[in-house]
Amino acid sequence: MLITITEYKDLDKSKLMDIYSESNYENTDYFYPDEADKEVAVQMVEAGFLDFLKNDFFEQDGAAYWILEENGVWVSALRLSRIQTDLYYLEALETRPDQRGKGCASLLLSGVVESLKKAGPFRLCDCVGKKNTASLKTHEKCGFRIVSDKGYDYLHKEADDHDFGLEYRYPGE
């Protein structure tokens, strides 16, 4: 089942953090390299993540978290920002580590695309790490194509050489 969340208060923080558990652990070295206790560092990363969602992400007009839920478990998620009327930027596509390889991210991406089609023509952009072959294959399977050798983050207005810029275009009916 697809869930769309447009307000921070409706977010199940524990279920969301379960999806991002691996990334949050990996982000401890980046955000808190001097914290020796990994559990404390993970809690700090999670708190910062949730603070960003509450005070930045959900404050954007048209921001939504999309969740794929199966049997009451949140298995995959992504953030979607509306940049312009017909331009969207997605980020933070992630699947729970214990649910990977089952097509969850493809189901989620396809569901988002189908939902956006109901409103008419659009472009959906994303940045994916050049070494992240699993995510690149998932995006390609869902109709995305690489449009740039540099990923462009529409929210921070910056390009990154480590990412590809991907795009899904729907011209309308």
OpenMM code with the backbone's topology and positions (N, CA, C; nanometers):
from openmm import Vec3, app, unit

residues = "MET LEU ILE THR ILE THR GLU TYR LYS ASP LEU ASP LYS SER LYS LEU MET ASP ILE TYR SER GLU SER ASN TYR GLU ASN THR ASP TYR PHE TYR PRO ASP GLU ALA ASP LYS GLU VAL ALA VAL GLN MET VAL GLU ALA GLY PHE LEU ASP PHE LEU LYS ASN ASP PHE PHE GLU GLN ASP GLY ALA ALA TYR TRP ILE LEU GLU GLU ASN GLY VAL TRP VAL SER ALA LEU ARG LEU SER ARG ILE GLN THR ASP LEU TYR TYR LEU GLU ALA LEU GLU THR ARG PRO ASP GLN ARG GLY LYS GLY CYS ALA SER LEU LEU LEU SER GLY VAL VAL GLU SER LEU LYS LYS ALA GLY PRO PHE ARG LEU CYS ASP CYS VAL GLY LYS LYS ASN THR ALA SER LEU LYS THR HIS GLU LYS CYS GLY PHE ARG ILE VAL SER ASP LYS GLY TYR ASP TYR LEU HIS LYS GLU ALA ASP ASP HIS ASP PHE GLY LEU GLU TYR ARG TYR PRO GLY GLU".split()
positions = [
    Vec3(0.0840, -0.1165, 0.0000),
    Vec3(0.0000, 0.0000, 0.0000),
    Vec3(0.0894, 0.1241, 0.0000),
    Vec3(0.0536, 0.2202, -0.0829),
    Vec3(0.1255, 0.3470, -0.0870),
    Vec3(0.0644, 0.4456, 0.0116),
    Vec3(0.1513, 0.5125, 0.0847),
    Vec3(0.1101, 0.6145, 0.1802),
    Vec3(0.1796, 0.7440, 0.1407),
    Vec3(0.1040, 0.8534, 0.1398),
    Vec3(0.1609, 0.9848, 0.1131),
    Vec3(0.1446, 1.0692, 0.2385),
    Vec3(0.2542, 1.1229, 0.2865),
    Vec3(0.2532, 1.2031, 0.4087),
    Vec3(0.2971, 1.3444, 0.3736),
    Vec3(0.2139, 1.4407, 0.4073),
    Vec3(0.2428, 1.5804, 0.3741),
    Vec3(0.2634, 1.6689, 0.4968),
    Vec3(0.2509, 1.6104, 0.6160),
    Vec3(0.2725, 1.6868, 0.7390),
    Vec3(0.3568, 1.6055, 0.8356),
    Vec3(0.4492, 1.6722, 0.9009),
    Vec3(0.5410, 1.6052, 0.9929),
    Vec3(0.4664, 1.5275, 1.1012),
    Vec3(0.3587, 1.5829, 1.1504),
    Vec3(0.2852, 1.5190, 1.2605),
    Vec3(0.2302, 1.3816, 1.2222),
    Vec3(0.2141, 1.3558, 1.0924),
    Vec3(0.1592, 1.2283, 1.0466),
    Vec3(0.2662, 1.1224, 1.0204),
    Vec3(0.3904, 1.1578, 1.0407),
    Vec3(0.5026, 1.0690, 1.0140),
    Vec3(0.5252, 0.9747, 1.1312),
    Vec3(0.5338, 0.8447, 1.1058),
    Vec3(0.5709, 0.7487, 1.2090),
    Vec3(0.7239, 0.7450, 1.2110),
    Vec3(0.7806, 0.8192, 1.3037),
    Vec3(0.9253, 0.8386, 1.3054),
    Vec3(1.0022, 0.7078, 1.3234),
    Vec3(0.9522, 0.6188, 1.4062),
    Vec3(1.0203, 0.4918, 1.4311),
    Vec3(1.0230, 0.4055, 1.3044),
    Vec3(0.9095, 0.3950, 1.2363),
    Vec3(0.9043, 0.3164, 1.1125),
    Vec3(0.9930, 0.3777, 1.0045),
    Vec3(0.9981, 0.5103, 0.9989),
    Vec3(1.0821, 0.5763, 0.9002),
    Vec3(1.2300, 0.5521, 0.9303),
    Vec3(1.2688, 0.5632, 1.0551),
    Vec3(1.4083, 0.5425, 1.0913),
    Vec3(1.4505, 0.3973, 1.0671),
    Vec3(1.3564, 0.3024, 1.0746),
    Vec3(1.3882, 0.1632, 1.0410),
    Vec3(1.4301, 0.1518, 0.8941),
    Vec3(1.3652, 0.2272, 0.8070),
    Vec3(1.4007, 0.2250, 0.6648),
    Vec3(1.5419, 0.2788, 0.6451),
    Vec3(1.5747, 0.3871, 0.7147),
    Vec3(1.7025, 0.4554, 0.6956),
    Vec3(1.8107, 0.4104, 0.7937),
    Vec3(1.7906, 0.3003, 0.8631),
    Vec3(1.8846, 0.2588, 0.9681),
    Vec3(2.0273, 0.2422, 0.9172),
    Vec3(2.0444, 0.1780, 0.8029),
    Vec3(2.1787, 0.1565, 0.7500),
    Vec3(2.2446, 0.2883, 0.7111),
    Vec3(2.1713, 0.3741, 0.6409),
    Vec3(2.2257, 0.5045, 0.6006),
    Vec3(2.2572, 0.5905, 0.7217),
    Vec3(2.1700, 0.5887, 0.8201),
    Vec3(2.1959, 0.6678, 0.9407),
    Vec3(2.3239, 0.6215, 1.0093),
    Vec3(2.3450, 0.4913, 1.0141),
    Vec3(2.4680, 0.4380, 1.0742),
    Vec3(2.5893, 0.4847, 0.9944),
    Vec3(2.5810, 0.4742, 0.8611),
    Vec3(2.6915, 0.5172, 0.7755),
    Vec3(2.7168, 0.6677, 0.7875),
    Vec3(2.6121, 0.7457, 0.8092),
    Vec3(2.6263, 0.8911, 0.8187),
    Vec3(2.6904, 0.9387, 0.9483),
    Vec3(2.7058, 0.8494, 1.0442),
    Vec3(2.7697, 0.8901, 1.1695),
    Vec3(2.9129, 0.9366, 1.1466),
    Vec3(2.9842, 0.8695, 1.0576),
    Vec3(3.1237, 0.9080, 1.0300),
    Vec3(3.1314, 1.0457, 0.9648),
    Vec3(3.0334, 1.0804, 0.8855),
    Vec3(3.0321, 1.2097, 0.8174),
    Vec3(2.9927, 1.3228, 0.9119),
    Vec3(2.8815, 1.3019, 0.9844),
    Vec3(2.8281, 1.4096, 1.0683),
    Vec3(2.8924, 1.4176, 1.2069),
    Vec3(2.9305, 1.3033, 1.2627),
    Vec3(2.9843, 1.3008, 1.3996),
    Vec3(3.1095, 1.2125, 1.4074),
    Vec3(3.2150, 1.2484, 1.3352),
    Vec3(3.3354, 1.1642, 1.3308),
    Vec3(3.4070, 1.1522, 1.4652),
    Vec3(3.3847, 1.2457, 1.5542),
    Vec3(3.4535, 1.2425, 1.6836),
    Vec3(3.3760, 1.1688, 1.7921),
    Vec3(3.2539, 1.1258, 1.7613),
    Vec3(3.1731, 1.0535, 1.8604),
    Vec3(3.2138, 0.9053, 1.8579),
    Vec3(3.2746, 0.8591, 1.9658),
    Vec3(3.3247, 0.7219, 1.9726),
    Vec3(3.2125, 0.6195, 1.9880),
    Vec3(3.1058, 0.6564, 2.0563),
    Vec3(2.9937, 0.5649, 2.0792),
    Vec3(2.8998, 0.5697, 1.9587),
    Vec3(2.9016, 0.4631, 1.8777),
    Vec3(2.8220, 0.4603, 1.7541),
    Vec3(2.6721, 0.4737, 1.7810),
    Vec3(2.6246, 0.4168, 1.8882),
    Vec3(2.4813, 0.4262, 1.9186),
    Vec3(2.4407, 0.5700, 1.9482),
    Vec3(2.5247, 0.6403, 2.0211),
    Vec3(2.4993, 0.7820, 2.0491),
    Vec3(2.5028, 0.8601, 1.9180),
    Vec3(2.6011, 0.8301, 1.8340),
    Vec3(2.6134, 0.8987, 1.7054),
    Vec3(2.4910, 0.8728, 1.6167),
    Vec3(2.4405, 0.7495, 1.6152),
    Vec3(2.3206, 0.7170, 1.5371),
    Vec3(2.2016, 0.7978, 1.5887),
    Vec3(2.1868, 0.8050, 1.7197),
    Vec3(2.0774, 0.8841, 1.7772),
    Vec3(2.0890, 1.0303, 1.7374),
    Vec3(2.2100, 1.0817, 1.7314),
    Vec3(2.2315, 1.2209, 1.6910),
    Vec3(2.1968, 1.2402, 1.5433),
    Vec3(2.2356, 1.1447, 1.4588),
    Vec3(2.2013, 1.1526, 1.3168),
    Vec3(2.0498, 1.1484, 1.2987),
    Vec3(1.9844, 1.0563, 1.3687),
    Vec3(1.8387, 1.0457, 1.3580),
    Vec3(1.7702, 1.1738, 1.4037),
    Vec3(1.8165, 1.2300, 1.5140),
    Vec3(1.7574, 1.3547, 1.5640),
    Vec3(1.7745, 1.4668, 1.4618),
    Vec3(1.8912, 1.4752, 1.4010),
    Vec3(1.9147, 1.5763, 1.2986),
    Vec3(1.8285, 1.5549, 1.1755),
    Vec3(1.8119, 1.4302, 1.1363),
    Vec3(1.7287, 1.3934, 1.0222),
    Vec3(1.5842, 1.4368, 1.0479),
    Vec3(1.5316, 1.4006, 1.1638),
    Vec3(1.3936, 1.4355, 1.1971),
    Vec3(1.3754, 1.5867, 1.2113),
    Vec3(1.4757, 1.6540, 1.2644),
    Vec3(1.4706, 1.7995, 1.2744),
    Vec3(1.4634, 1.8622, 1.1347),
    Vec3(1.5439, 1.8099, 1.0413),
    Vec3(1.5391, 1.8573, 0.9033),
    Vec3(1.3992, 1.8380, 0.8438),
    Vec3(1.3406, 1.7216, 0.8654),
    Vec3(1.2072, 1.6963, 0.8107),
    Vec3(1.1045, 1.7934, 0.8678),
    Vec3(1.1100, 1.8119, 0.9978),
    Vec3(1.0121, 1.8977, 1.0647),
    Vec3(1.0281, 2.0446, 1.0279),
    Vec3(1.1505, 2.0946, 1.0303),
    Vec3(1.1728, 2.2386, 1.0167),
    Vec3(1.2083, 2.2860, 0.8765),
    Vec3(1.2424, 2.1935, 0.7875),
    Vec3(1.2807, 2.2331, 0.6522),
    Vec3(1.1933, 2.1647, 0.5464),
    Vec3(1.2020, 2.0332, 0.5420),
    Vec3(1.1360, 1.9610, 0.4341),
    Vec3(0.9855, 1.9848, 0.4299),
    Vec3(0.9170, 1.9586, 0.5385),
    Vec3(0.7709, 1.9704, 0.5381),
    Vec3(0.7226, 2.1153, 0.5351),
    Vec3(0.8139, 2.2102, 0.5487),
    Vec3(0.7773, 2.3508, 0.5368),
    Vec3(0.7682, 2.3947, 0.3905),
    Vec3(0.8193, 2.3131, 0.2985),
    Vec3(0.8121, 2.3432, 0.1550),
    Vec3(0.6705, 2.3185, 0.1039),
    Vec3(0.6264, 2.4054, 0.0169),
    Vec3(0.4972, 2.3855, -0.0475),
    Vec3(0.5063, 2.2642, -0.1401),
    Vec3(0.4165, 2.1695, -0.1246),
    Vec3(0.4127, 2.0520, -0.2117),
    Vec3(0.5058, 1.9399, -0.1710),
    Vec3(0.5686, 1.9478, -0.0545),
    Vec3(0.6585, 1.8413, -0.0085),
    Vec3(0.5778, 1.7225, 0.0419),
    Vec3(0.6252, 1.6031, 0.0085),
    Vec3(0.5571, 1.4827, 0.0541),
    Vec3(0.6564, 1.3685, 0.0716),
    Vec3(0.6334, 1.2895, 0.1732),
    Vec3(0.7053, 1.1635, 0.1900),
    Vec3(0.6147, 1.0551, 0.1351),
    Vec3(0.6701, 0.9711, 0.0517),
    Vec3(0.5976, 0.8575, -0.0040),
    Vec3(0.6545, 0.7313, 0.0588),
    Vec3(0.5644, 0.6461, 0.1054),
    Vec3(0.6031, 0.5248, 0.1770),
    Vec3(0.5350, 0.4048, 0.1111),
    Vec3(0.6101, 0.2957, 0.0973),
    Vec3(0.5510, 0.1674, 0.0598),
    Vec3(0.5410, 0.0857, 0.1873),
    Vec3(0.4182, 0.0463, 0.2188),
    Vec3(0.3930, -0.0311, 0.3400),
    Vec3(0.3427, -0.1692, 0.3013),
    Vec3(0.3963, -0.2716, 0.3671),
    Vec3(0.3502, -0.4086, 0.3466),
    Vec3(0.3276, -0.4731, 0.4826),
    Vec3(0.2060, -0.5196, 0.5052),
    Vec3(0.1711, -0.5862, 0.6313),
    Vec3(0.2050, -0.5016, 0.7534),
    Vec3(0.1791, -0.3714, 0.7437),
    Vec3(0.2021, -0.2808, 0.8552),
    Vec3(0.3461, -0.2357, 0.8724),
    Vec3(0.4356, -0.2837, 0.7867),
    Vec3(0.5772, -0.2475, 0.7953),
    Vec3(0.6098, -0.1507, 0.6829),
    Vec3(0.6754, -0.0415, 0.7164),
    Vec3(0.7224, 0.0520, 0.6146),
    Vec3(0.8491, -0.0076, 0.5550),
    Vec3(0.8454, -0.0392, 0.4251),
    Vec3(0.9579, -0.1093, 0.3636),
    Vec3(1.0426, -0.0218, 0.2721),
    Vec3(0.9854, 0.0838, 0.2164),
    Vec3(1.0601, 0.1716, 0.1269),
    Vec3(1.0018, 0.3120, 0.1360),
    Vec3(1.0880, 0.4122, 0.1111),
    Vec3(1.0431, 0.5511, 0.1240),
    Vec3(1.1221, 0.6415, 0.0305),
    Vec3(1.0638, 0.7568, 0.0014),
    Vec3(1.1335, 0.8626, -0.0726),
    Vec3(1.0691, 0.9950, -0.0392),
    Vec3(1.1477, 1.1017, -0.0573),
    Vec3(1.0962, 1.2371, -0.0401),
    Vec3(1.0730, 1.2963, -0.1778),
    Vec3(0.9633, 1.3704, -0.1906),
    Vec3(0.9290, 1.4344, -0.3166),
    Vec3(0.9012, 1.5818, -0.2915),
    Vec3(0.9719, 1.6667, -0.3661),
    Vec3(0.9533, 1.8114, -0.3556),
    Vec3(0.9037, 1.8649, -0.4887),
    Vec3(0.8046, 1.9523, -0.4813),
    Vec3(0.7593, 2.0192, -0.6039),
    Vec3(0.8426, 2.1457, -0.6195),
    Vec3(0.9186, 2.1524, -0.7306),
    Vec3(1.0067, 2.2646, -0.7574),
    Vec3(0.9312, 2.3728, -0.8338),
    Vec3(0.8528, 2.3306, -0.9320),
    Vec3(0.7652, 2.4171, -1.0109),
    Vec3(0.6370, 2.3385, -1.0348),
    Vec3(0.5438, 2.3998, -1.1037),
    Vec3(0.4153, 2.3342, -1.1281),
    Vec3(0.4313, 2.1940, -1.1841),
    Vec3(0.5197, 2.1763, -1.2813),
    Vec3(0.5334, 2.0453, -1.3452),
    Vec3(0.6732, 1.9850, -1.3294),
    Vec3(0.7495, 2.0311, -1.2297),
    Vec3(0.8834, 1.9790, -1.2033),
    Vec3(0.8923, 1.9324, -1.0585),
    Vec3(0.9314, 1.8060, -1.0420),
    Vec3(0.9460, 1.7462, -0.9094),
    Vec3(1.0871, 1.6927, -0.8931),
    Vec3(1.1335, 1.6942, -0.7692),
    Vec3(1.2651, 1.6420, -0.7360),
    Vec3(1.2468, 1.5363, -0.6286),
    Vec3(1.2994, 1.4179, -0.6543),
    Vec3(1.2901, 1.3139, -0.5526),
    Vec3(1.4276, 1.2869, -0.4962),
    Vec3(1.4288, 1.2480, -0.3719),
    Vec3(1.5540, 1.2165, -0.3032),
    Vec3(1.5270, 1.1172, -0.1920),
    Vec3(1.6354, 1.0622, -0.1423),
    Vec3(1.6317, 0.9729, -0.0266),
    Vec3(1.5485, 0.8474, -0.0509),
    Vec3(1.5561, 0.7940, -0.1735),
    Vec3(1.4917, 0.6655, -0.2008),
    Vec3(1.5699, 0.5581, -0.1269),
    Vec3(1.5013, 0.4873, -0.0419),
    Vec3(1.5687, 0.3872, 0.0413),
    Vec3(1.4715, 0.2735, 0.0703),
    Vec3(1.5282, 0.1550, 0.0861),
    Vec3(1.4516, 0.0366, 0.1240),
    Vec3(1.5165, -0.0238, 0.2470),
    Vec3(1.4344, -0.0734, 0.3376),
    Vec3(1.4880, -0.1399, 0.4579),
    Vec3(1.5878, -0.2471, 0.4153),
    Vec3(1.6982, -0.2591, 0.4855),
    Vec3(1.7979, -0.3599, 0.4479),
    Vec3(1.7411, -0.5024, 0.4381),
    Vec3(1.6482, -0.5376, 0.5244),
    Vec3(1.5925, -0.6737, 0.5221),
    Vec3(1.4855, -0.6933, 0.4139),
    Vec3(1.4572, -0.5896, 0.3359),
    Vec3(1.3554, -0.5985, 0.2303),
    Vec3(1.4140, -0.5740, 0.0904),
    Vec3(1.5441, -0.5568, 0.0817),
    Vec3(1.6070, -0.5275, -0.0475),
    Vec3(1.6041, -0.6493, -0.1393),
    Vec3(1.6060, -0.6208, -0.2694),
    Vec3(1.6070, -0.7266, -0.3697),
    Vec3(1.4696, -0.7849, -0.3988),
    Vec3(1.3652, -0.7234, -0.3442),
    Vec3(1.2285, -0.7729, -0.3623),
    Vec3(1.1453, -0.6823, -0.4524),
    Vec3(1.2056, -0.5783, -0.5060),
    Vec3(1.1341, -0.4871, -0.5946),
    Vec3(1.0559, -0.3781, -0.5237),
    Vec3(1.0813, -0.3576, -0.3960),
    Vec3(1.0059, -0.2577, -0.3190),
    Vec3(1.0273, -0.1167, -0.3720),
    Vec3(1.1512, -0.0806, -0.4004),
    Vec3(1.1795, 0.0544, -0.4508),
    Vec3(1.1126, 0.0762, -0.5862),
    Vec3(1.1121, -0.0252, -0.6707),
    Vec3(1.0443, -0.0147, -0.8019),
    Vec3(0.8951, 0.0056, -0.7847),
    Vec3(0.8355, -0.0680, -0.6923),
    Vec3(0.6920, -0.0509, -0.6660),
    Vec3(0.6623, 0.0904, -0.6180),
    Vec3(0.7452, 0.1401, -0.5293),
    Vec3(0.7269, 0.2750, -0.4764),
    Vec3(0.7430, 0.3791, -0.5870),
    Vec3(0.8529, 0.3719, -0.6622),
    Vec3(0.8757, 0.4681, -0.7698),
    Vec3(0.7635, 0.4637, -0.8727),
    Vec3(0.7231, 0.3450, -0.9114),
    Vec3(0.6146, 0.3316, -1.0097),
    Vec3(0.4843, 0.3903, -0.9567),
    Vec3(0.4569, 0.3692, -0.8290),
    Vec3(0.3363, 0.4252, -0.7688),
    Vec3(0.3372, 0.5764, -0.7670),
    Vec3(0.4523, 0.6360, -0.7372),
    Vec3(0.4653, 0.7813, -0.7378),
    Vec3(0.4433, 0.8349, -0.8789),
    Vec3(0.5073, 0.7721, -0.9771),
    Vec3(0.4929, 0.8146, -1.1169),
    Vec3(0.3471, 0.8076, -1.1607),
    Vec3(0.2808, 0.6981, -1.1308),
    Vec3(0.1402, 0.6831, -1.1711),
    Vec3(0.0516, 0.7873, -1.1041),
    Vec3(0.0809, 0.8188, -0.9801),
    Vec3(0.0031, 0.9215, -0.9104),
    Vec3(0.0244, 1.0589, -0.9732),
    Vec3(0.1488, 1.0913, -1.0070),
    Vec3(0.1782, 1.2208, -1.0676),
    Vec3(0.1146, 1.2342, -1.2061),
    Vec3(0.1022, 1.1248, -1.2776),
    Vec3(0.0425, 1.1283, -1.4122),
    Vec3(-0.1017, 1.1802, -1.4095),
    Vec3(-0.1692, 1.1600, -1.3001),
    Vec3(-0.3089, 1.2036, -1.2884),
    Vec3(-0.3239, 1.3552, -1.2979),
    Vec3(-0.2165, 1.4279, -1.2674),
    Vec3(-0.2218, 1.5750, -1.2700),
    Vec3(-0.1763, 1.6327, -1.4038),
    Vec3(-0.1310, 1.5480, -1.4957),
    Vec3(-0.0877, 1.5962, -1.6265),
    Vec3(0.0622, 1.5872, -1.6456),
    Vec3(0.1147, 1.6563, -1.7461),
    Vec3(0.2571, 1.6483, -1.7806),
    Vec3(0.3469, 1.6896, -1.6639),
    Vec3(0.4633, 1.6237, -1.6552),
    Vec3(0.5601, 1.6568, -1.5509),
    Vec3(0.6972, 1.6027, -1.5860),
    Vec3(0.7964, 1.6565, -1.5132),
    Vec3(0.9319, 1.6019, -1.5114),
    Vec3(0.9630, 1.5661, -1.3677),
    Vec3(1.0231, 1.4497, -1.3489),
    Vec3(1.0626, 1.4029, -1.2172),
    Vec3(1.2129, 1.3781, -1.2221),
    Vec3(1.2890, 1.4520, -1.1416),
    Vec3(1.4347, 1.4446, -1.1443),
    Vec3(1.4877, 1.3816, -1.0161),
    Vec3(1.6052, 1.3202, -1.0287),
    Vec3(1.6716, 1.2580, -0.9151),
    Vec3(1.8217, 1.2575, -0.9413),
    Vec3(1.8987, 1.2451, -0.8356),
    Vec3(2.0431, 1.2263, -0.8435),
    Vec3(2.0728, 1.0893, -0.7838),
    Vec3(2.1557, 1.0110, -0.8540),
    Vec3(2.1928, 0.8789, -0.8040),
    Vec3(2.3435, 0.8643, -0.8169),
    Vec3(2.4056, 0.8148, -0.7115),
    Vec3(2.5496, 0.7938, -0.7128),
    Vec3(2.5924, 0.7058, -0.8290),
    Vec3(2.6988, 0.7440, -0.8942),
    Vec3(2.7466, 0.6714, -1.0113),
    Vec3(2.7829, 0.5265, -0.9801),
    Vec3(2.8173, 0.4978, -0.8557),
    Vec3(2.8531, 0.3613, -0.8156),
    Vec3(2.7338, 0.2822, -0.7609),
    Vec3(2.6181, 0.3456, -0.7510),
    Vec3(2.4997, 0.2796, -0.6951),
    Vec3(2.4220, 0.2090, -0.8065),
    Vec3(2.4775, 0.0980, -0.8508),
    Vec3(2.4183, 0.0275, -0.9653),
    Vec3(2.2771, -0.0231, -0.9367),
    Vec3(2.2501, -0.0632, -0.8149),
    Vec3(2.1154, -0.1130, -0.7821),
    Vec3(2.0117, -0.0025, -0.8005),
    Vec3(2.0420, 0.1164, -0.7503),
    Vec3(1.9471, 0.2267, -0.7641),
    Vec3(1.9355, 0.2708, -0.9100),
    Vec3(2.0475, 0.2731, -0.9818),
    Vec3(2.0422, 0.3101, -1.1230),
    Vec3(1.9534, 0.2129, -1.2014),
    Vec3(1.9670, 0.0833, -1.1741),
    Vec3(1.8836, -0.0173, -1.2421),
    Vec3(1.7366, -0.0013, -1.2045),
    Vec3(1.7100, 0.0289, -1.0794),
    Vec3(1.5715, 0.0493, -1.0348),
    Vec3(1.5093, 0.1683, -1.1072),
    Vec3(1.5807, 0.2778, -1.1128),
    Vec3(1.5300, 0.3963, -1.1827),
    Vec3(1.5054, 0.3667, -1.3302),
    Vec3(1.6020, 0.2998, -1.3937),
    Vec3(1.5879, 0.2654, -1.5361),
    Vec3(1.4655, 0.1762, -1.5582),
    Vec3(1.4461, 0.0797, -1.4716),
    Vec3(1.3306, -0.0106, -1.4800),
    Vec3(1.1987, 0.0672, -1.4736),
    Vec3(1.2003, 0.1777, -1.3999),
    Vec3(1.0793, 0.2589, -1.3824),
    Vec3(1.0668, 0.3712, -1.4854),
    Vec3(1.1529, 0.3721, -1.5864),
    Vec3(1.1394, 0.4682, -1.6948),
    Vec3(1.2269, 0.5910, -1.6862),
    Vec3(1.3147, 0.5992, -1.5878),
    Vec3(1.4078, 0.7112, -1.5778),
    Vec3(1.5217, 0.6911, -1.6768),
    Vec3(1.5819, 0.8019, -1.7154),
    Vec3(1.7016, 0.7934, -1.7994),
    Vec3(1.8046, 0.8919, -1.7467),
    Vec3(1.9302, 0.8594, -1.7703),
    Vec3(2.0390, 0.9485, -1.7306),
    Vec3(2.0408, 1.0654, -1.8279),
    Vec3(2.0351, 1.1871, -1.7741),
    Vec3(2.0351, 1.3073, -1.8581),
    Vec3(2.1583, 1.3945, -1.8355),
    Vec3(2.2390, 1.3598, -1.7337),
    Vec3(2.3557, 1.4422, -1.7037),
    Vec3(2.4613, 1.3598, -1.6305),
    Vec3(2.5893, 1.3904, -1.6582),
    Vec3(2.6997, 1.3273, -1.5869),
    Vec3(2.7211, 1.3868, -1.4486),
    Vec3(2.6474, 1.4924, -1.4192),
    Vec3(2.6495, 1.5532, -1.2865),
    Vec3(2.5070, 1.5540, -1.2344),
    Vec3(2.4894, 1.5049, -1.1139),
    Vec3(2.3585, 1.5139, -1.0522),
    Vec3(2.3332, 1.6554, -1.0061),
    Vec3(2.2101, 1.7012, -1.0214),
    Vec3(2.1763, 1.8367, -0.9781),
    Vec3(2.0732, 1.8304, -0.8666),
    Vec3(2.1105, 1.8829, -0.7512),
    Vec3(2.0224, 1.8889, -0.6353),
    Vec3(1.9422, 2.0184, -0.6458),
    Vec3(1.8140, 2.0052, -0.6798),
    Vec3(1.7282, 2.1213, -0.7002),
    Vec3(1.7006, 2.1974, -0.5707),
    Vec3(1.7117, 2.1311, -0.4578),
    Vec3(1.6826, 2.1981, -0.3312),
    Vec3(1.8002, 2.2856, -0.2859),
    Vec3(1.9203, 2.2361, -0.3060),
    Vec3(2.0388, 2.3119, -0.2651),
    Vec3(2.1039, 2.3858, -0.3819),
    Vec3(2.0477, 2.3637, -0.5006),
    Vec3(2.0954, 2.4300, -0.6227),
    Vec3(2.2453, 2.4089, -0.6441),
    Vec3(2.2841, 2.2800, -0.6397),
    Vec3(2.4239, 2.2475, -0.6623),
    Vec3(2.4374, 2.1151, -0.7369),
    Vec3(2.5437, 2.1048, -0.8143),
    Vec3(2.5730, 1.9843, -0.8911),
    Vec3(2.6792, 1.9019, -0.8186),
    Vec3(2.6796, 1.7711, -0.8471),
    Vec3(2.7753, 1.6810, -0.7835),
    Vec3(2.8304, 1.5848, -0.8881),
    Vec3(2.9627, 1.5827, -0.9028),
    Vec3(3.0298, 1.4946, -0.9992),
    Vec3(3.0165, 1.3465, -0.9645),
    Vec3(2.9834, 1.3153, -0.8397),
    Vec3(2.9726, 1.1760, -0.7970),
    Vec3(2.8387, 1.1134, -0.8347),
    Vec3(2.7452, 1.1948, -0.8812),
    Vec3(2.6109, 1.1481, -0.9148),
    Vec3(2.5828, 1.1638, -1.0633),
    Vec3(2.4885, 1.0845, -1.1093),
    Vec3(2.4257, 1.1068, -1.2392),
    Vec3(2.2970, 1.1847, -1.2140),
    Vec3(2.2598, 1.2686, -1.3092),
    Vec3(2.1291, 1.3324, -1.3067),
    Vec3(2.0328, 1.2433, -1.3838),
    Vec3(1.9232, 1.2049, -1.3218),
    Vec3(1.8230, 1.1201, -1.3862),
    Vec3(1.6924, 1.1955, -1.3999),
    Vec3(1.6132, 1.1534, -1.4971),
    Vec3(1.4870, 1.2220, -1.5217),
    Vec3(1.3835, 1.1253, -1.5770),
    Vec3(1.2599, 1.1463, -1.5338),
    Vec3(1.1439, 1.0788, -1.5901),
    Vec3(1.0562, 1.1894, -1.6464),
    Vec3(1.0185, 1.1764, -1.7725),
    Vec3(0.9300, 1.2771, -1.8349),
    Vec3(0.7981, 1.2118, -1.8706),
    Vec3(0.6923, 1.2829, -1.8366),
    Vec3(0.5589, 1.2399, -1.8770),
    Vec3(0.4966, 1.3541, -1.9552),
    Vec3(0.4794, 1.3346, -2.0858),
    Vec3(0.4285, 1.4444, -2.1688),
    Vec3(0.2774, 1.4658, -2.1588),
    Vec3(0.2091, 1.3769, -2.0912),
    Vec3(0.0629, 1.3877, -2.0830),
    Vec3(-0.0027, 1.3046, -2.1918),
    Vec3(-0.1312, 1.3028, -2.1897),
    Vec3(-0.2064, 1.2200, -2.2848),
    Vec3(-0.2501, 1.3014, -2.4048),
] * unit.nanometer
topology = app.Topology()
chain = topology.addChain("A")
for resn in residues:
    res = topology.addResidue(resn, chain)
    for name in ("N", "CA", "C"):
        topology.addAtom(name, app.Element.getBySymbol(name[0]), res)
